[in-house]
Amino acid sequence: MIPFLPLKRINAEFEPQLSEAIFKVVKSGWYLRGKETENFEKEFAEFCGMKNCVGVASGLDALTMIFAAYKILGKLTDGDRIIAPANTYIASIMAISKNNLIPVLAEPDESTYNIDAKNLSSLLTPKTKAILSVNLYGREADKENLLKFARENNLLLIEDCAQSAGIKPYGDAAAFSFYPGKNLGALGDGGAVASDDGELSNLIKTLGNYGSEKKYINDYLGFNSRLDEIQAAVLSVKLPLLNEHNKKRNEIAMRYINEIKNSNIVLPKPCTQNTWHLFVIRSKQRDALQKYLFEKGIETIIHYPVPPHLQKAYNGSNLIYGKLPITEKLANEVLSLPLHQAMSEEEIETVIKAICCFYTL
Ligand SMILES: *Cc1c(COP(=O)(O)O)cnc(C)c1O
């Protein structure tokens, strides 16, 4: 079987440094808010080209605390509307809802799967205060137009970079996830907020520590959301190789794009700013294709089969959206192929050949 993402094989490449880094923390006797986290925060801020980075417990927490912090800072208030892509992973949307803010779902561009900037002005109201842009599947969203639109309309631009570690963020604040399956994956949960805004960063750090900056003095109703020392040490071992691994992903993606020939399949469009977190193809016979590939020994996954507005968690309420034909069509057609830096030549060729040979009546 060609696995979708063999984490054991992927992490084996970092040995013995990975185990050594963990062992060092074990022996240090210091497990939270210490040197390892501080080091990684510095390294990751620099990697992102941002002034500050705050380690948190997950990507969802990173997003949730960005919105919570903007509320405390007076830049957002209950009931404000936040434009977000309708076809993203539900965590992006949950972070908005959890803060008593209202997600306004935007249709994606059918060729990039990211927010279509052309749709933005029709979603604008006096209550609209921010855009949450997602670099879905690792592909950079429409940076120029998003920045322009945000500036012209005095909106915050918040980025969900959970799938795009390796592309420089450019908004007011960016959330990252270090979930094990992400391009920069920890050995458990982890996340970070990167921003040039020192006030925001300090506040998020405080919020993640029960709203306390000084021990036992609590200024806010906070969270317990911190990147722990073991995960930070793991990430410091993995970060130096991220660019190289993203480059490898790009090489494999280009091979898929150039060598998969099948008129029933839509391939992703190449673009320079893409971490290729996922290689997502489309087919009208998606389910048949997935079954066919499984029978050929190739594991695939659907990202995502049910968009947020159709999930029971929302029941269609507490969201603002119109008709979402592109989002719903994509949910029925998308299929993610195995793609990671540890793929063998044989695996790559097997995937290409199998898809080229997929015919339906
Ligand atoms: C993974 C992911 C998240 C959530 O990150 P966690 O670390 O799993 O909480 C949010 N948004 C997107 C787009 C993601 O892919």
The ligand as a Tripos MOL2 file, in Angstrom:
@<TRIPOS>MOLECULE
LIG
   15    15     1     0     0
SMALL
NO_CHARGES

@<TRIPOS>ATOM
      1 C1         -5.1100   21.9380   10.6120 C.3       1 LIG1
      2 C2         -5.8780   23.1810   10.3440 C.ar      1 LIG1
      3 C3         -6.3770   23.9770   11.3690 C.ar      1 LIG1
      4 C4         -6.3440   23.5700   12.8050 C.3       1 LIG1
      5 O1         -5.0980   23.3120   13.3140 O.3       1 LIG1
      6 P1         -4.9730   22.3280   14.5980 P.3       1 LIG1
      7 O2         -3.5490   22.4460   14.9920 O.co2     1 LIG1
      8 O3         -5.3250   20.9550   14.1280 O.co2     1 LIG1
      9 O4         -5.9040   22.8440   15.6230 O.co2     1 LIG1
     10 C5         -6.9800   25.1660   11.0320 C.ar      1 LIG1
     11 N1         -7.1260   25.5340    9.7590 N.ar      1 LIG1
     12 C6         -6.6860   24.7940    8.7400 C.ar      1 LIG1
     13 C7         -6.8530   25.2770    7.3450 C.3       1 LIG1
     14 C8         -6.0600   23.5710    8.9910 C.ar      1 LIG1
     15 O5         -5.6380   22.8200    7.9730 O.3       1 LIG1
@<TRIPOS>BOND
     1     1     2 1
     2     2     3 ar
     3     2    14 ar
     4     3     4 1
     5     3    10 ar
     6     4     5 1
     7     5     6 1
     8     6     7 2
     9     6     8 1
    10     6     9 1
    11    10    11 ar
    12    11    12 ar
    13    12    13 1
    14    12    14 ar
    15    14    15 1
@<TRIPOS>SUBSTRUCTURE
     1 LIG1         1 GROUP 0 **** ****
